[in-house]
Each structure stands twice: as C-alpha cells, then as structure tokens.
Amino acid sequence: MVLGAAALTGCTIDRPSAAADASPLTGEQASVEAEDLAPEVSVADGATDVDPSEPVTVTARGEGLSEVTMTNESGGVVEASLSADSRTWITEEVLGYNRTYTIEATDRNGTSTTTVFSTATPAATTGVALSPLPGSTVGVGQTIAFRFSSVVDDRQAAQDAITIETSPQVEGGFYWLNNRELRWRPREYWEPGTEVSVSADIYGVDFGGGLYGSEDNATNFTIGDRVETVVDDATKTMTVYRNGEELRTIPVSLGRDNATWATPNGIYIIGDEHESMIMDSTSFGLGYDEGGYRTPVKYATQMSYSGIFVHAAPWSVGAQGNTNTSHGCINVTTEAAAWFQDVVKRGDIVTVKNTVGTTLSGYDGLGDWNIPWSEWSQGNADETSAW
C-alpha cells in the first residue's frame, strides 16, 4: 500500500517578527526553553511498528505552530490540517504499512523538533467479509458473520476492532466457529424493526503471527417480520407463521429414517435462495458409486451449510405427508417450494423436531442458535483449538 505519495503543501503560518526589546536566550536557559517549548509529537522519535491507522498529532507548547511538514521516505507530503488557533496539527490521511515518516515541526517562538518513525511491516494482511449485506432486511434469527481471509491467531484483537450498534439496545455476544469465521448474535431472536450497524475497523490491527488487517469494512441491516417455520416429523408437515399468524401447513417428506439420512433436529437459519440449482451429493462426500446423485431441482431454499434445503421434489409427491424418502432435505411440491421461497427471507428461522436424527451442529454455519446462550455468552476467543 502506498499512501501519501502526492506532494502536498505543509501547514505554514507567517511567523511574526520578534519584539525589538526581547532578550536573547543563551546557554542553559536557552536549552531549557527549547526543551520545554518545542512542539510535542504524538509518536516518539525512533518508534517502530507504529499503527498506521492512528492519526499523528503535533501540539504547540509555545506560542503556536508556525510550520509542520510530514513526509514519507519518498518525499511525499502527508495531508494534514491545522487548528484555527494554530496549536494542533493532525494527519488527515491513512498512513501506509512499512513506511518511514519524518516530521519537522517549528513553533512561532523559534523552537523546533524532528521526529522519525516507521510503521508496522506485516508478514501478511487479511481482509474481512461481513454479512448480511448493507441495507438488507433480514429475519429475526440472522447472526452477523465476519469471515477473515486468513487464520487469525489473536482472536480477541479481532473482536476488539469490531463495533456493533443496535436500536433498540440488544444483549449479544461473539463466538468463533473456526479460526477464520466469527459470529455475533443476540441472546434472543431479534425484535422486528431493530436497526443494526456494524463496523470492522481492522486496518492497522495486529492479529498475531505477523498478520495485520488490510482494510476496514462495515455493514448495516434491518430486522423484518418474524417469519418462523416448524417442520414436524411426527405429522410430516411444515407450518409457516408470520408474526404469530399461521400462513400455511404443507405436507413434507424428510430424510430417510436412519442414522445416515435422517434430517437433524434443531434450529436452522434461512440462507441462500435458488430458483434452480444442481444438487450434487459429492459436495458432502457421497460418491455416485455409493448411491450418490446429481439432480436438478427447483426453488431450493438453503437451511444448512451441510446441504439441507427446502426444495421442489415432484418425484416424491406421493410420499409427502406420510413417508420420509430424502437424503435429509425437506421435499415439497413445486408449487409449495415456490410459495415458501417467496415468503421467507435470509435470517428467518426453521425449527425441525421429532426426527430420529441428531441435532444440527452449532458449527454448521446456519446452526448458530443450537449453541446454548450459556456457552455462547462465555465466548471462545481464548481457546487454543485450531479447529
């Protein structure tokens, strides 16, 4: 990253002539005066590994600043501003990694100081992707995802760089699904109408092992209607509610009743929606010679990273409502799949119950709510597990 390379004019103020009757300072008195009244720089001379995201300031301790310039090792002048009273100078651009900067600052009283420092030199940098997308409206179960492009050693430093603001105020907490993916969720489902803004100010942050943040990121979203779906294997039905009102009950066929294919119980979060897609069993490790499949489907609505969808299954219409025949997905008619996809949105919740399966893992990617709050609220930033 090369910043501040353009030659910009330093902040300069005309210096008034000294009073005719001023007495010159000599010897020890002049030395003390220069030390006490020379401009003060916020970065120590000779400092290394300085955080480039932090502004640099110069403060007058004498009559006021007459001239301040800050240049990089190539001679580029760093953009800055001077306060109206000429007592404070501050950088106005983000500094670069692996740069050396020199500050020359002079006070109106004639005292001056020179400061040379260098910024951090990363071995590598990482960005962070945020979801949901800016300006989106999502469901009451939506969690906030932070996906780093590299493994983060200092997970607490990553959390400390993130600010989450909600209106109204909401209790929530961070939890790491792995060494790259961090989540934040409220203690309880969001209330419809809640406004959320997220800032990940990671530029300049040391994540350990020579890894630093490459650039900041931010998002914001609104919580929409409370849309909930309950899939009950006892009745082979899927019932959809909006703000407590039942909209529809749909016959379903779930995963076959065995340890391999039974649909897991638990709480799911709605993810991606596809009007059409190819469902390929090799994506979760089932080869074609082992009974796998590659099947085009319509109106597939994601419920888990592990490949569970609500989707149209015209081949199983006769089983829907009475027999489980799938590899774990929720099979419905084409019309019902289209209707469901039109009604739900990202972040809505689906509860599956009464199957012979286990519980969807909280580390699945859309199973966050299956980690109990008693565990989630404790956080896991200090865990040494490499997952």
Sequence and secondary structure as in RCSB ss.txt:
>XXXX:A:sequence
MVLGAAALTGCTIDRPSAAADASPLTGEQASVEAEDLAPEVSVADGATDVDPSEPVTVTARGEGLSEVTMTNESG
GVVEASLSADSRTWITEEVLGYNRTYTIEATDRNGTSTTTVFSTATPAATTGVALSPLPGSTVGVGQTIAFRFSS
VVDDRQAAQDAITIETSPQVEGGFYWLNNRELRWRPREYWEPGTEVSVSADIYGVDFGGGLYGSEDNATNFTIGD
RVETVVDDATKTMTVYRNGEELRTIPVSLGRDNATWATPNGIYIIGDEHESMIMDSTSFGLGYDEGGYRTPVKYA
TQMSYSGIFVHAAPWSVGAQGNTNTSHGCINVTTEAAAWFQDVVKRGDIVTVKNTVGTTLSGYDGLGDWNIPWSE
WSQGNADETSAW
>XXXX:A:secstr
   S S    EE       TT     HHHHHHHHHHHS EESS TT  SB TTS  EEE SSS EEEEEEEETT 
 B  EEE TTS EEEE S   TT EEEEEEEETTS EEEEEEEB   SEEE EEEES TTEEE TT  EEEEESS
  S HHHHHHTEEEEEES   EEEEESSSSEEEEEESS   TT EEEEEE  BT B STTEEE   EEEEEEE  
 EEEEEETTTTEEEEEETTEEEEEEE B B SSTTT   BEEEE   EEEEEEEEGGGGT  GGGT  EEEEEEE
EE  TTS EEEE GGGTTTTTT   BSSSEEE HHHHHHHHHH  TT EEEEES SS B  TTSSS GGGS HHH
HTT  TT     
